[in-house]
Amino acid sequence: MGQTIPLARETKPTQAVTGKVTAAGLLMFALVAAQPGLARPAPESFADLTEKVAPAVVNVSIVKSGGPVVRFEGPEGEELLPFGEDHPLHEFFERFLGPDGREPPGGPRERHGLGSGFIVDPEGYVVTNRHVIAGADEITVTLHDGRSLAADLVGQDEKTDLALLKVEADEALPSVAFGDSEAVRPGDWVIAVGNPFGLGGSVTAGIVSARGRDLPGGSIIDFLQIDAPINRGNSGGPTFDVTGKVIGVNTAIYSPNGGSVGIGFAIPSEVAGDVIAELREKGEVDRGWLGVRIQAVTPEFAEAFRLEEAKGALISSVTPDGPAAKAGLETGDVILSWDGQPVDALNDLPRLVAFTPVGRSVAVEIWRGGAGATLEVVTGRAPGTQELAAIGSPGADDGDRVRLPGTGLTVATLTAGRRDRFRIAEEVDGVLILNVERDSLAAREGLRRGDVIRSLASEAVGTAADAKREIEGIKAEGVEVVMLLVSRDGVETFFALRLKTA
């Protein structure tokens, strides 16, 4: 963990003010300060709002059995302890791993977890984060009045990290409703209620710091950023606006030290409300799927593709028989818009596709070969685990190796021996990079020994001779940047390589 870095307010030198302060001057200052449009003061108290919403906020606790087990195997696969009986640490490991090194005496230990949630229906439907209850054998919901109720999992959605639980009670339970997160603006007051560090019923206040935040990992959500302090255990709890409506589900924090530093992220209610409704109706979420792997369009890519701006999503591979393949989308296409919505940044496309109904026909604007085109795509249903494209056929099996002029690369045709040495699958065709010159442009772009160049300037290459001819032709045309489609560890990625002219 890193350390907390305090933020210092920026100060500017002030000039000395001379002269007398008159009553008229004070009156003028008061009139200016009272004019509308200036920042509103903080509410005098959040007590009434808290009293209204807190009864619907719950603690969520789970029990998991088992967990990771450390195993040590002998030559015949038998379970062993890491040290022999005469070793000083033998007794220590035997105590925790059992006499055969398999698990602790008495069976696997239980693991516990804590989080937050909130009731959205008096019948006992509870919203929380998926990561709070993932893998749970038992789920318990503790109400505001201290009662603990067993909860059943209605459904969960991995992509949005949301889950819906159901508890049974003898009477209608206090509940809250989703609000309109679209109407929320940076600077609006909010409060967060939850179970930080197991301290149930905690309330913190702050403002919406920003909208449309991205989190690492390819999320399909534009998060709300809030500065109301949230900590571990707040996950799954609600963020309320000043009217008492839920405008966000707290799900993550940015922290260099594990605690709150005023940067929290909440799933907007516009997303959460629809997902929860679908989970309640059928226990799962049907999400649109295109069947492509994409990467960002850099300025170098834009120059190579003759695009005016570095915008869009570059297709680096297409899943065979997927929606994109059936519509005619190809590797190297740049998607500029989806169903009339612009694709300016890389993450725009996954979000637009994911929230498009399955089976809907969508107009997709692309850039291909220096010109625009529009294709019709029918969205598919997202599979549980998306398959990567595995296209192409084995290349020629000769042993030549050449240096590609102006690139700093030495390549060779793939042979059976080279495939085995570099662990390259049979279905991956192209030319193998054997050497990347130090301090070359290729090295700076991140190309490595062992990468496979599948195409140059959208032209497939099967032998080292093919690659050399292609590069020489590109240089003869005066092109300065060439697009390389490269396979590395089974993942295909585009590189924009500027050719050396001297």
N, C-alpha and C positions, 0 to 999 in steps of 0.2 A: 504494500500500500504506500502511496505517496503521502506527503504532508499537506495539510491545508494551507493554502496560500491566501493570506488576507488581502482584501481589495482596499486600496486607498482612494479616497475621494480626490479628484483632480482639483488643484487650487491654482488660482491666478493672483498675481500681485495686484493690490488695489492702491489707488491713488488717495492721498490724504484729502479729506473734504474740509474746507474751511467755511467760515460764516456761521450764522445762527440758524437754529432750527426753529421755525415759527409755527404757530398754531395753524396757519393757512397751509403750510407745507405738510403738516401731519394730516390735515383733512384731505388734501389732494392724494397723499399716499393711501389713505383708507379707501377713498373712492376708486382708485385704480385697482387695489387688491380685491375689491368687492365685485369687479366686473366679471360677467360670465365668461366661460372658456378657459379659466385657469383650473389647475388640478384641484379636484375635490379633496377635502380632508378625509382622513380615515373615519369610518363609522364610529360612533361613540362606544358601541358595544356590539359584539356578535352573540350575546347571550340569548336573545329571543330566537334568533335563527337556529342556534345550536339546540335549544330546547325543543324546537319544532322538528328537526331532522334526525337528531342523534338516536332516538329510539329505534329507527329503521336500520341502523348500522350495526353489524354483527362481527364477532370474532370467528375465524375459521381455523380449526386445528385438525391435523391429520396424523395418522399413524401408518408407517410403512414397515413391513417386515422384511427381513433379509438385508439386502444392501450388498455393496461390493465385498467380495471375499478374497483374501490374499491366498493364492495357491502356489505350492512348490511341488513340481513333479520330478520323479525319478526317470531313469532311462526307459522303463517299461510303462510309464504313465502313472505310476503309483504316487499317492500323496505323501509328501515328505515335509518335515520341518526344515527351515533354512540352515540349522546348525545341528551337529551331532549331539548325542547325549552327554558327552564329556565337555561340551562347550559351555562357558559361563552364562550365555544368553539362552540356552536351551529351555530352561524352566520358564523364563519370561515369555518366550514365544508359545510354549505349550499352554500356558495359562490363557492366552488370548486367542490362539488358533486351534486349541484342542490337541489331543495326543497324536492325531494323524495330519495335522496342519491344514485341516479342511475348514473348520469353523469354531467359534468359541464354545466352551463347555456349556451345556444347557440349550444349545440351538442358536439360531441367528438372533442378533440383537435387534430390537425395534428402533426405528428412527421416527422422530416427531418433527412437525413443522407447524408454523403459525402464519396467519395472514388475516386479511380483512375481507369484508363483503357488505352487501346491502340488500334489503328486501325490496323487490319491485312489484310484489303482488301480495295482498293480504292472505292469500291461500298458502303462502310460504315459499315462493320462488325467490332464490337468492343468487345474486350476481357476484362473481369473484374472478380472479385471474386463473388461467389454466395452470400456470406454473406453480400456483399455491397448492393445488390438489393433484397434480400429476403423479401417477403411480401410487395413489393412496389406497390402502386396504380399508381404512375407516375414516370417515369425515364427520366432524362434530361442529355444529354451529352454536355459539353461545350468544344469547340475546342480550339486549341492553339491560334487562331486569335480572340477569344472572342465570337464567335457565339454559340448560344445555340440551340440544336436540340432535339426534342422529340425522344425517343428511344423505340423500341419494343423489348421484350424478345424473342429471338429465341429458347433458351434452356438453361438448367442449370443442373449441376451434383453435387449432395450433397457430394458424396464420395471424390471428388477431389477439392471441393469448387471453381468450375469454372462456368462461365456463359458467354453466347454469346448474344450480343445486335445487333440491326440493326437500323441505322439512314439513313434518306434520305437527300441528298444534290443535288444541281444543277450541281455540277462538281465533278470530281474525287478527293477523299480526300487523303492527305499524309498518307502513311502506312509504316509499318515495317514488317519484316519477322522473323519467329522463326529460331534460330540457333541450333547448336549441343551441348546440355548440357553434353553429354557423353564425349566430348573432353575437358571440363573444368576441371582444376586442382586446388586444394587448393593453394592459392598464386596468382592466376590470377587476374588482375585488372578488375573491373566492375564499372558501374555507375547505379544508380537508379534514375528514373525520375517519379514524381508524384505530389500528391495534399495533402501534410501533413498539417493537421489542417486547411484545406481549402485554403492554400497558393499555388495556382496553379503554375505549371511550375517549381517546385523546383528540383534541381539536387544535388545529393550527390555521392561521390566516395569512393571506398574501394576495398577490395579483397574478393575472395571466401575463407571463413574461413575453411569450411569442406564440405564433401559430405555425403550423406546417413544418414541424421539426422532423428530421429523419433520424432513425437510430440504426447502428450497424447491424448487418445481417440480412439486408434486403427486405425490410418490413414493408407491408403494403399500406401502412397507416401514416397519415400526417398527424403527428402528436401535438397536443397542447403542451407548452412548457409553462410551469407554474413555479413561483418562489415560496409558496406556502410550504413550510418544512414538512417533508415526508421521509420516513426512514424504513429500515427493514421491518416488515410486519404491516406496513401500510398497503402493501400490494393487494389489489382487489378492492380497496376502499374507494368511496366516492369523493369527487370534488364538486362542491355546490356553488351555484351563483347566489347572489344576494336575495333571490326570491325563494330559495330552497329547492331548486331543481338540480338534478344531477347533470352536469355538463361534461364530466370526464370520469374515467376509471383509472385511478392511480396504478401505474404498472412498472415504473423504473425510475432510478435516480442516476445522476452523474455525480460521482464522488471520488476524490483522491484518497479518502481515509475511511470509507465505509459508512460514514454518517452524512447527514444532510448538510449541503453547502448552498442550498437555495436553488438548485437546478433539478426539478422533478418533471416527469413526463406522464401525461394522462391520455388515455384513448378517448377521442372525442365522442360525445353521445350520439352524433349523427351516424357513426360507425357502430358503436356498441348497441344502440337500440335495435338496429336492423338485424345484427348478428344474434342477439338474445332472442328476438322474436322468432327467428328461424330455428334456433336451437330448441325453443319451447315447442314449436310445431312438429319438428321431425328429428330432433336430436343431433343433427349435423348441418353443415353449411355447404351447399352446392356453390362452387366458385368457378368463374370462367377461366379457360385455359387456352393458350395460343400454341404452345409447343415449340418455343425457341429459346436459345441462350443468347443473351445480349450483353453489350458492353457500351461504355460511354463514348461519345463522339468528341475526341480531343481536337484542338486547333490543327494539329498535324493531320488527323484523319479528314477533317473538313477540307483542308487544302488538297489532300490527295484525291478526294471525291468531288472536288470542285463545288463544294457547298459554300454558300455565302456566310453562314454562321455555324459555329460548333454546337449544334442542337440535334436532338433526336436520339434514337436508340439503334445501335449498330448490331445487326444479327450476325453472331459468330458461328452458330450452328442451328440446324432445323431438325426437329424430331421426325423421323420417317412416319408417314401416315397420320401425322398430327394435323390439327386445323390449319396451321401455317403452311405445311407442305401441300395440303389439298387445295389451298387457295393460290398456290404458285409463288409464295414468298421464298426467297433464296438467301443463302449465306452471302453476306456483303451488302444486302439491302439495308438502307437506313429508314426506319419508321419515323415519320414526321408528325403524323396525327392519327388518332384512333377515334372513330365515330364522331368526327368533328371537333374533338378535343386535342389541343396541341400537345405534342410530346417534346417538351423543352429539355428535360433532364432525364437521366437514366431511370430513376425510380418512378417517373410518371407512368410509364407503360405498364409495369406490373400492377399498379393500383387500378388503372383504367380497365385492364383486362379482368382482374380479379373480381371487380364489382359489376361486370357485364353479365347479364343473365345467360345461362347455358342455352345454346341453340339459337342465339340471336345473330342475325346477319349484320355485319359492321363494315363500313367503308374505311379502308386503311390507306392513308397517303404515304407513299414511299419515295425514296430517291435511289435510282438505279442507273448505272452507266452514264452519269452526268446529266440525267433528266428525271423529271418527276413522273409518277404514275399512281393510279388508284386501283386497288384490288378489293374484292369483297371476301370477307372472312366470316365463317360461321364458328362462333366460339364453342369449344368443347368443354367437357366437365373435367376439372383438375384431378388427375390421378393421385393416389396416396403418396407415391414416390415418383417424381418425374424422371423419365428416362432421358439420358443424354443421347444425342444423335451419334449414330455409328455408320457413317456413310463412306463410300469409296471402296476400292479394291486394292489388293496388294500391288506394290509397284514392281518395276523390273528388278531382276536379281543379278546385277553385275557389280563389279567392284570399283568403279571409277570414283575419283574424288577430285573436286575442283575448287578454286577460290573464286568467289563471286565478286566481280570488279565493283569497287566503290562501296562495298558493304562492310568489309572487315570480317566476312564469314567464309569459312571453308566448309563445304558440304560434300556428302557422299550419297550414292544410291543405297537404299535400304537392302541389305542382304539378310539371310537367315541368321548368320552369325551376329550381325549388328543388332538385329531385333532381340536376340537372346541376351546380348551384352547390355543393352540399354533398356531392356524390358518393355519393348514396344509391341503392342498387340498387332495381330495379323490384319485386322480390319483397318488399321491406320496406314494410309499410303502417303507418299511424299518423299522428301529428301532429308537426310539426317544432318544436323549441324555437328560437325566434328570439332570445330575450333572457332572461338570468338576472340578477335584480336583485342588485347588490352587497350583501354582508352579509345576504342573505336566507337562510332555512333551506334552500332549494334549493341555493344556492351552497355552503353549508357541507356539504351532503351530497355534493357533487361533481358535480351536474348541470351540463351545459355547453350553450352555443349549438351547434346542429348535431346534438344528440341527437334521436332519434325516440322519442316515447312511444307504445308499442304498445297498452298497456292501463292502465286505472285501476281499482284494486280488482277486478282479474280481469275487467273488462269491456273488450272491444275498443273502440278509438276510431278512427274513420276521418276525421273532420273536426274542425276547431277548435271548432265549435259542439257536437259530441258531447262533447268534453273539458270544455267549460265546463258543460254540463248535468250531466255526471257529478260534477264537483267540487261544484257547488251542491247536488246531491242528497246527497252524502256529508256536507257541512257541516250540512245540515238535519237529518240523523239524529244529529248530535252526535258523529260519529266524529272522533277527533283525529289519527290516523295513517293515511295512505293508501298503498297499495302501487302503485308504478309499475314496469311492465316497459318497459325502455328498450333500444333498439338503438343501439350505438355502434361504428362501423367494422365492422359485420357481426357483432358479439358482443352477445348479449342478457344484461342484468343487471337484477336487481330493486333498487329503491331504496325505502326506507321514509321517507316525507316527512311530517313533523309539520306540520299545518295551523295557520296563524296565526289566532287567534281574534278578535283585535281589528281 
